[in-house]
Amino acid sequence: MIVINRHLGNRYVSFALTCLVFFGILHAIFNNIERTVPTLSPFLFPTLTVFLLVFHLFIAIFMIMKYWCDKQRVFLLAIAFAFVGSALLMAGTLSCFPTWLNPYSLHPNNYNDAMIYFMMRNIMMASLFTLSTVLFTLRHSALTRPMYGFIVGLLLIFTALMIILAWLYSSHSALLSLDLVNNDTRQSTILWTQVINIILILFWVSTLITMLVITRLRNLFWLSGCFLCVCYIITLSTLMTTDYVGGFVWYRARFFEAIATLVIIFTLLQDVFSLYRQSHLKYQQSYQNSIRDALTRLYNRSYFYESLSHSLSTTTGSKPVSVIVSDLDRFKRINDTYGHLQGDKVLQFVANLLMDSVRPQDIAARIGGEEFVLLLPNTSSEAAKQVAERIRILLASFDRETTHGELPEPITISMGVYTTTSSAVTAEECVERADKAMYEAKETGRNRVVVFS
Ligand SMILES: Nc1nc2c(ncn2[C@@H]2O[C@H](COP(=O)(O)OP(=O)(O)OP(=O)(O)O)[C@@H](O)[C@H]2O)c(=O)[nH]1
């Protein structure tokens, strides 16, 4: 328990230090820009906003796709709604600055509306992030359809409500009003500087704490979620240093938000990459399992027949195909005397020996209990016989000492060779003929190689 707590503590400390270094560097960069660049282009803010809007839409789509892959993770929907809503409110922000898009516009910029959209965006995102963290605790529970419908409905209604409220409070509607900025002087009101800004910071702090406690920074995904919370806390804290809207500080805040969102996008891409790598590895593993014998790791019967059929389809007079069927001699006695486990070890030893004795293009397979088969493409009957003899002699040369107990006693093998240059022969016929030769080897005294004739 103490070790786990210390581990968790270290994780929190590393996270805090990383945030400190990251935002410290960003601050330093922006201080430098502020010193060296006298005025910033009026197009920088809308450009950053457009980038941010696109990034948020990208994250939302990504979350929906991730959720689509695993519908148990309903918490991803809350994050998707947060980013979709944020993108829509950012479109509202852009509409507040007609002169950015058209310098000859008759409508002046509406800084108060922009601030209302910004405020609603923060309330909506912080709430949905908190909700997502709570929903994360339900990831292993089987949600019923009504519960599932309730959650999706709640997310939809809440997001829509935030957007509608933003619109109602803005100058587009006379129904509700909120004075956060004086549009003539561009000075923010006390309501913003001393009440709402502070409430928003506290809201994000509570979201961050909830996320840290519940998710315990368990993976990169939640690490980036906490990182985004820190980003908004710093952004809002930066805004507290001024009551003039549209100055350098506002550019700095948007810059932070854009960079932090980029970091999250890279994290998500890393997530996709690691998922792809994992699934590729799993596919490789299951494919290998489907074509190999579990005990010996030689190819299995079906893969062998498939490969043999393919080799036979390309065989010609100059490209003969050879098949060697091998059967251990008196293997039953090994099992009876030393037990089944020792018998398995013998099979594994022989399998390794076969694998090491053939070329990479050859196929070594186990097609029965103690029956092995080799497929040697482009190999004449004489060459195949030599391969079989070499294996037979090599196997007979091992004993208990030289194999460190893998063989309890010297083992011999009987082998039958069949070679064809005709593609009219089937795979089954090939094995049958090599099998016949192998039985002849058994009948004529075992521990020998017979070529089918
Ligand atoms: N340990 C082990 N034994 C197996 C496995 N598959 C088959 N066997 C055993 O292999 C033995 C095969 O014996 P038989 O086919 O009677 O032939 P043999 O004793 O090898 O005698 P000959 O082939 O006539 O030389 C049987 O005892 C099977 O139980 C396996 O996966 N592991």
Ligand as a Chemical Component Dictionary entry (heavy atoms), coordinates in Angstrom:
data_LIG
# 
_chem_comp.id                   LIG 
_chem_comp.type                 NON-POLYMER 
_chem_comp.pdbx_formal_charge   0 
_chem_comp.three_letter_code    LIG 
# 
loop_
_chem_comp_atom.comp_id 
_chem_comp_atom.atom_id 
_chem_comp_atom.alt_atom_id 
_chem_comp_atom.type_symbol 
_chem_comp_atom.charge 
_chem_comp_atom.model_Cartn_x 
_chem_comp_atom.model_Cartn_y 
_chem_comp_atom.model_Cartn_z 
_chem_comp_atom.pdbx_ordinal 
LIG N1  N1  N 0 4.064 -37.407 -25.047 1  
LIG C1  C1  C 0 3.281 -37.454 -26.118 2  
LIG N2  N2  N 0 2.966 -38.593 -26.684 3  
LIG C2  C2  C 0 2.177 -38.614 -27.757 4  
LIG C3  C3  C 0 1.661 -37.456 -28.320 5  
LIG N3  N3  N 0 0.925 -37.773 -29.399 6  
LIG C4  C4  C 0 0.968 -39.127 -29.504 7  
LIG N4  N4  N 0 1.728 -39.655 -28.528 8  
LIG C5  C5  C 0 2.039 -41.044 -28.259 9  
LIG O1  O1  O 0 2.857 -41.586 -29.275 10 
LIG C6  C6  C 0 2.745 -42.983 -29.206 11 
LIG C7  C7  C 0 2.753 -43.557 -30.603 12 
LIG O2  O2  O 0 2.887 -44.942 -30.482 13 
LIG P1  P1  P 0 2.652 -45.962 -31.664 14 
LIG O3  O3  O 0 1.991 -45.254 -32.810 15 
LIG O4  O4  O 0 1.972 -47.167 -31.116 16 
LIG O5  O5  O 0 4.074 -46.341 -32.152 17 
LIG P2  P2  P 0 5.481 -46.461 -31.500 18 
LIG O6  O6  O 0 5.428 -46.844 -30.070 19 
LIG O7  O7  O 0 6.203 -45.181 -31.768 20 
LIG O8  O8  O 0 6.097 -47.595 -32.317 21 
LIG P3  P3  P 0 6.486 -47.598 -33.840 22 
LIG O9  O9  O 0 5.930 -46.386 -34.466 23 
LIG O10 O10 O 0 5.881 -48.846 -34.391 24 
LIG O11 O11 O 0 7.967 -47.600 -33.862 25 
LIG C8  C8  C 0 1.448 -43.289 -28.459 26 
LIG O12 O12 O 0 1.788 -43.803 -27.197 27 
LIG C9  C9  C 0 0.813 -41.939 -28.263 28 
LIG O13 O13 O 0 0.137 -41.816 -27.032 29 
LIG C10 C10 C 0 2.002 -36.223 -27.686 30 
LIG O14 O14 O 0 1.616 -35.117 -28.097 31 
LIG N5  N5  N 0 2.813 -36.249 -26.600 32 
# 
loop_
_chem_comp_bond.comp_id 
_chem_comp_bond.atom_id_1 
_chem_comp_bond.atom_id_2 
_chem_comp_bond.value_order 
_chem_comp_bond.pdbx_ordinal 
LIG N1  C1  SING 1  
LIG C1  N2  DOUB 2  
LIG C1  N5  SING 3  
LIG N2  C2  SING 4  
LIG C2  C3  DOUB 5  
LIG C2  N4  SING 6  
LIG C3  N3  SING 7  
LIG C3  C10 SING 8  
LIG N3  C4  DOUB 9  
LIG C4  N4  SING 10 
LIG N4  C5  SING 11 
LIG C5  O1  SING 12 
LIG C5  C9  SING 13 
LIG O1  C6  SING 14 
LIG C6  C7  SING 15 
LIG C6  C8  SING 16 
LIG C7  O2  SING 17 
LIG O2  P1  SING 18 
LIG P1  O3  DOUB 19 
LIG P1  O4  SING 20 
LIG P1  O5  SING 21 
LIG O5  P2  SING 22 
LIG P2  O6  DOUB 23 
LIG P2  O7  SING 24 
LIG P2  O8  SING 25 
LIG O8  P3  SING 26 
LIG P3  O9  DOUB 27 
LIG P3  O10 SING 28 
LIG P3  O11 SING 29 
LIG C8  O12 SING 30 
LIG C8  C9  SING 31 
LIG C9  O13 SING 32 
LIG C10 O14 DOUB 33 
LIG C10 N5  SING 34 
# 
